[in-house]
Amino acid sequence: MSGGANEGPSGYSKPVHADELPDLQNGTGGLTLNLANGAGSEYRTAKNREEQAELIRETGATIAGFQEVDIGVDRSGNANTALDIARRVVGPDGQEKSIINVHLAAGKEGAGLREKQLQFLAEVARAEAKGPPARELVVMGDFNDSTENVGKALEGAGLHRVVGGKKANGDNFDQVWVSGGLDTHNAAQVKTDGVSDHAHAGYAIIR
């Protein structure tokens, strides 16, 4: 757990358990979690759904962004689960912040589409910064790529990484990127303890 808005990215890939996270105090807790519906039937059971819910409760997150959700799919009992969302919240300072949840194209075959998706996110970040009104921005989710590649697109648009390690593997695909005006002093990779096929969920307290 590490990192203020002006600090470098070292230490962000050290995972912690949910019960090790600090209290929110007057912040907004944002969590990105891959629900693993596409990874196997063991992740689609009622028991695992409850364990996923418990993980979210333990983190104290007030906003959760999900990936690998099912809508009207037989394997999930035709349930309507969460869509990828982009939602706005008003923080304790009374200023609007934009929060975007993403699940980018996966694998080598998806590299071209993923690059276009990142370019679009960069355009959104620039637009949010410009306004009117100008808004601080959080982009979080399953990027299916290394933080180095994601950074090539997003850093030029004024975003910096607060969650996600440097290694280009699945343990670091769940990332959180924010604009420079946000205080994200408490940010961490949270161990999912088997409720997802992703080892970590991304978590940040946003002020």
C-alpha positions in Angstrom: 0.0 0.0 0.0 1.5 3.3 -1.0 1.3 6.4 -3.0 0.3 10.0 -2.9 -0.7 11.9 -6.0 2.8 13.3 -6.3 4.7 10.1 -5.5 6.3 7.6 -8.0 4.8 4.3 -8.7 7.2 2.2 -6.6 5.4 -0.1 -4.1 2.0 -0.1 -5.8 2.2 -3.8 -6.7 2.6 -5.0 -3.1 -0.8 -6.7 -2.4 -2.6 -6.4 0.9 -5.7 -8.1 2.4 -8.9 -6.1 2.5 -8.8 -5.9 6.3 -5.5 -4.1 6.1 -6.9 -1.1 4.3 -7.3 2.2 6.2 -10.6 3.8 7.1 -12.2 5.9 4.4 -12.6 8.9 6.7 -13.9 11.6 4.3 -12.7 9.9 1.1 -14.4 7.8 -1.6 -13.3 4.2 -1.8 -13.1 2.9 -5.4 -12.6 -0.8 -6.1 -12.2 -2.6 -9.5 -12.9 -6.3 -9.4 -13.0 -8.9 -12.2 -16.0 -11.2 -11.4 -14.5 -14.0 -13.5 -17.8 -15.1 -15.1 -15.8 -16.2 -18.2 -13.2 -18.1 -16.2 -15.2 -21.1 -15.0 -18.3 -22.3 -13.3 -16.7 -22.2 -9.9 -16.9 -18.3 -10.0 -20.6 -18.3 -10.9 -21.9 -20.0 -7.8 -24.0 -18.3 -5.2 -21.3 -19.1 -2.6 -18.7 -17.3 -4.7 -21.0 -14.3 -5.3 -21.4 -13.9 -1.6 -17.7 -14.1 -1.1 -17.2 -11.5 -3.7 -19.8 -9.3 -2.0 -18.0 -9.9 1.3 -14.7 -8.8 -0.2 -16.3 -5.6 -1.3 -17.8 -5.0 2.1 -14.4 -5.6 3.8 -12.7 -3.0 1.6 -15.3 -0.4 2.6 -15.5 0.6 -1.1 -18.4 3.0 -1.9 -17.9 2.5 -5.7 -17.2 -0.8 -7.3 -16.4 -1.3 -11.0 -16.9 -4.9 -12.3 -15.5 -6.7 -15.3 -16.6 -10.0 -16.9 -20.2 -9.5 -16.1 -23.0 -11.5 -17.7 -26.4 -10.1 -18.9 -29.0 -12.6 -20.0 -26.5 -15.4 -20.4 -27.5 -19.0 -19.8 -24.4 -19.9 -17.9 -25.4 -17.3 -15.3 -29.1 -18.1 -15.2 -29.9 -15.3 -17.6 -29.3 -12.8 -14.7 -28.8 -9.1 -15.5 -25.6 -8.2 -13.7 -23.7 -4.9 -13.8 -22.8 -3.2 -17.0 -19.5 -1.6 -17.4 -20.3 1.8 -16.0 -19.1 5.4 -16.0 -20.6 7.3 -13.2 -20.1 10.7 -11.5 -19.8 11.2 -7.8 -19.7 14.4 -5.7 -16.8 14.3 -3.2 -16.7 16.0 0.2 -15.3 19.1 -1.5 -18.5 19.5 -3.4 -16.7 19.1 -6.8 -17.8 16.5 -9.3 -15.4 13.8 -10.3 -15.7 11.4 -13.2 -15.2 7.7 -12.6 -14.9 5.4 -15.6 -14.8 1.6 -15.3 -13.2 -0.3 -18.2 -12.6 -3.8 -19.5 -10.3 -3.6 -22.5 -9.8 -6.1 -25.3 -7.6 -9.1 -24.2 -4.7 -11.0 -25.7 -2.4 -10.4 -28.7 -5.4 -10.7 -31.0 -7.0 -7.7 -29.2 -3.9 -5.5 -29.2 -5.1 -3.3 -32.1 -8.5 -2.7 -30.6 -7.0 -2.2 -27.1 -4.8 0.5 -28.5 -7.8 2.3 -30.0 -9.7 1.9 -26.7 -6.7 3.5 -24.8 -6.6 6.4 -27.3 -10.3 7.0 -26.8 -9.8 7.0 -23.0 -7.0 9.6 -23.5 -9.4 11.8 -25.5 -12.0 11.5 -22.7 -9.4 12.5 -20.1 -8.5 15.6 -22.1 -12.1 16.5 -22.5 -12.8 16.1 -18.8 -9.8 18.2 -17.9 -11.0 21.0 -20.3 -14.7 21.0 -19.4 -16.8 22.9 -18.9 -16.9 22.3 -16.1 -13.4 20.8 -15.7 -13.5 17.5 -13.7 -11.0 15.3 -12.0 -11.0 11.8 -13.5 -10.5 8.2 -12.2 -10.1 5.4 -14.8 -10.1 1.9 -13.3 -10.7 -1.6 -14.4 -9.2 -4.6 -16.2 -6.8 -3.1 -18.8 -5.5 -6.5 -20.1 -2.1 -4.9 -20.6 1.0 -3.7 -18.8 1.0 -0.4 -17.0 3.9 0.6 -19.3 1.7 0.3 -22.4 -1.3 1.8 -20.7 0.8 4.7 -19.5 2.0 5.5 -23.0 -1.6 6.5 -23.8 -2.9 7.9 -20.5 0.1 9.7 -19.1 0.1 12.1 -22.0 -3.5 12.9 -21.2 -2.6 13.9 -17.6 -3.3 10.7 -15.8 -0.9 8.8 -13.5 -1.0 5.3 -12.1 -1.8 4.7 -8.5 -2.6 0.9 -8.6 -0.9 -1.7 -10.8 2.6 -3.1 -10.9 5.2 -2.9 -13.6 5.3 -6.5 -14.6 3.3 -7.3 -17.8 1.2 -10.2 -16.4 -2.4 -10.8 -15.3 -1.6 -9.9 -11.7 -1.1 -6.3 -12.8 -3.9 -5.9 -15.3 -6.3 -4.5 -12.7 -5.3 -0.8 -12.5 -6.4 2.6 -11.3 -5.3 5.8 -13.0 -6.2 9.3 -11.8 -5.8 13.0 -12.8 -3.2 15.1 -11.0 -5.6 17.0 -8.7 -6.8 14.0 -6.8 -5.4 12.9 -3.5 -5.0 9.1 -3.6 -2.7 8.6 -0.7 -4.1 5.2 0.2 -4.0 2.9 -2.8 -3.3 -0.8 -3.0 -3.7 -4.1 -4.8 -6.1 -6.1 -2.7 -5.8 -9.9 -2.6 -8.9 -11.5 -3.9 -8.2 -14.8 -2.1 -9.7 -17.0 -4.8 -13.1 -15.2 -5.4 -11.8 -14.2 -8.8 -9.3 -15.7 -11.3 -7.5 -12.4 -10.9 -5.1 -12.5 -7.9 -5.7 -8.8 -7.1 -8.4 -6.2 -7.2 -7.4 -2.5 -7.5 -8.4 -0.2 -4.7 -7.9 3.5 -4.0 -9.3 6.1 -1.6 -10.1 9.2 -3.6 -10.3 12.7 -2.1 
